[in-house]
Amino acid sequence: MSPEEFKRLGHALIDWIAEFRAGIEELPVMAQVQPGEIKALFGKTPPQRPEGLGGIQSDLEGLLPGLTNWQSPNFYAWFPSNAPLSSVLADIVATGLGQTGITWQASPALSEVEEVMMDWLRQMFGLSQTFQGVIQDTASTATFVAFLTAREWASGYSQNRGGLQGEAKPLTVYVSDQAHSSVPKGALLAGFGKDNLRLVETDEAFAMRMDALEATIERDLAEGRKPCMIVAAVGTTGSTAIDPVREIAERCQRYGIWLHVDAAMAGSAMILPECRYLWDGVEQADSIVINPHKWLGMACDLSAYFVREPEHLIRAMSTNPSYLPKVEEAKAYKDWGIPLGRRFRSLKIWFALKDQGVEGLQARLRRDIENAKWLEEQVRATPGWKVLAPVPLQTVCLRHEPQGLSGEALDKHTLDWVNRVNRSGKAFLTPATARGHWLVRVSIGAEPTERHHVEALWSLMRQEAERMEVAGG
Ligand SMILES: Cc1ncc(COP(=O)(O)O)c(C=O)c1O
């Protein structure tokens, strides 16, 4: 493709994306297709001859029914994964410049912009200068890297000797029973083994119980195991539960354990000084992950991983082949994680901050928190409706509980009305189980979601859930 052709097609595609975003509110939020429908649009074999990209817009139109519209103002499912248009431009530039950052030399600009952006994020999150950051693709990878680093740190860098086989004492790790699935997954992939993974009980607010944590650690010590890492969740996926970071950090210091903080979702709120009480004690963490590619508003994938003492990470991750020479004055990000090649992801942070400034991002997050508070108040004030977990930020966990319904019948009612809301295409919510029963999570924070959208959602939920009572069912 010549640069001239690129300009012509590129301008047309930018127009197409802009139109798509401008009309997104009119599209069904949840994809309306059945499994296989999108695959069927494609031939069974690849095109042997060039077709050209001239007709690509009409091909793309065919995919639209298969899109779940995360950027719709009526998206309240899983978590906000904002992809503002500044990120779209940054991604175009990142690929347009065609950089592959395997060493500083391979792209000094990529390396140094990442270093500056991670330091800007550090300041925005209120972390002290002790912390240094690196971009990982996802929180799952960052947490996995934390497990690998902690394992090496606690075992005196066992990979340099007998590897996992050489360990005399089994290493144990501790995560809340509400931890995101990527957390136990990371522990298992890092070789700790199910037998050494402790799912610590949580209290009525779904936060890790300190008495349970301590008893488990003491039992492991008494039985000859070596406690290695605790993961504190600052904002669980299910209900935004907040583990007590300061109290966990105190146990980590007492027993010599690595502290990793999973603030993948709620970490975005730390750009608001008034929310930082939620991770009080975080300065004691050894590693922290926050996903700017969730609520903060930088398109997926972009996960911020901060470490207090980078030498542990580097010691676990570094390689030193002759063809990747070290530059003493520069960071070698290949030694700060698993992949060698890296994209120019930091442009998304730079573009977002140039576009909105820290104040613009703060204003949007405050708006979302206010909207969640408003919804919480409506639910609490309405007979037959219940808020089921504290609402520290932007997720409201709720249930409609008609008189006389409980157990399986109530679960069925919950799933029925949520499915009706989702099938309507007017909003998209995700149900989840807590303590064995279904509830509905309303996760507020898509970039275009304003108060009137949340008001419309509340009416829609009431209409679908209370329908049964009207029908006398
Ligand atoms: C608390 C928490 N941790 C980790 C993750 C995993 O994030 P990622 O998709 O970046 O791996 C999520 C995603 O929802 C999350 O909410």
The ligand as an SDF file (V2000), in Angstrom:
LIG
                    3D

 16 16  0  0  0  0  0  0  0  0999 V2000
   -9.6350   -7.0050   40.2720 C   0  0  0  0  0  0  0  0  0  0  0  0
   -9.1990   -7.4870   38.9150 C   0  0  0  0  0  0  0  0  0  0  0  0
   -8.0030   -8.0640   38.7670 N   0  0  0  0  0  0  0  0  0  0  0  0
   -7.5650   -8.5140   37.5700 C   0  0  0  0  0  0  0  0  0  0  0  0
   -8.3530   -8.4120   36.4530 C   0  0  0  0  0  0  0  0  0  0  0  0
   -7.8310   -8.9440   35.1430 C   0  0  0  0  0  0  0  0  0  0  0  0
   -7.5650   -7.8870   34.2540 O   0  0  0  0  0  0  0  0  0  0  0  0
   -6.8970   -8.1170   32.8390 P   0  0  0  0  0  0  0  0  0  0  0  0
   -8.0070   -8.3490   31.8800 O   0  0  0  0  0  0  0  0  0  0  0  0
   -6.1640   -6.8420   32.5610 O   0  0  0  0  0  0  0  0  0  0  0  0
   -5.9850   -9.2820   32.9410 O   0  0  0  0  0  0  0  0  0  0  0  0
   -9.6200   -7.8390   36.5410 C   0  0  0  0  0  0  0  0  0  0  0  0
  -10.5030   -7.7430   35.3690 C   0  0  0  0  0  0  0  0  0  0  0  0
  -11.6880   -7.5740   35.4500 O   0  0  0  0  0  0  0  0  0  0  0  0
  -10.0520   -7.3480   37.8070 C   0  0  0  0  0  0  0  0  0  0  0  0
  -11.2610   -6.7700   37.9580 O   0  0  0  0  0  0  0  0  0  0  0  0
  1  2  1  0
  2  3  1  0
  2 15  2  0
  3  4  2  0
  4  5  1  0
  5  6  1  0
  5 12  2  0
  6  7  1  0
  7  8  1  0
  8  9  2  0
  8 10  1  0
  8 11  1  0
 12 13  1  0
 12 15  1  0
 13 14  2  0
 15 16  1  0
M  END
$$$$
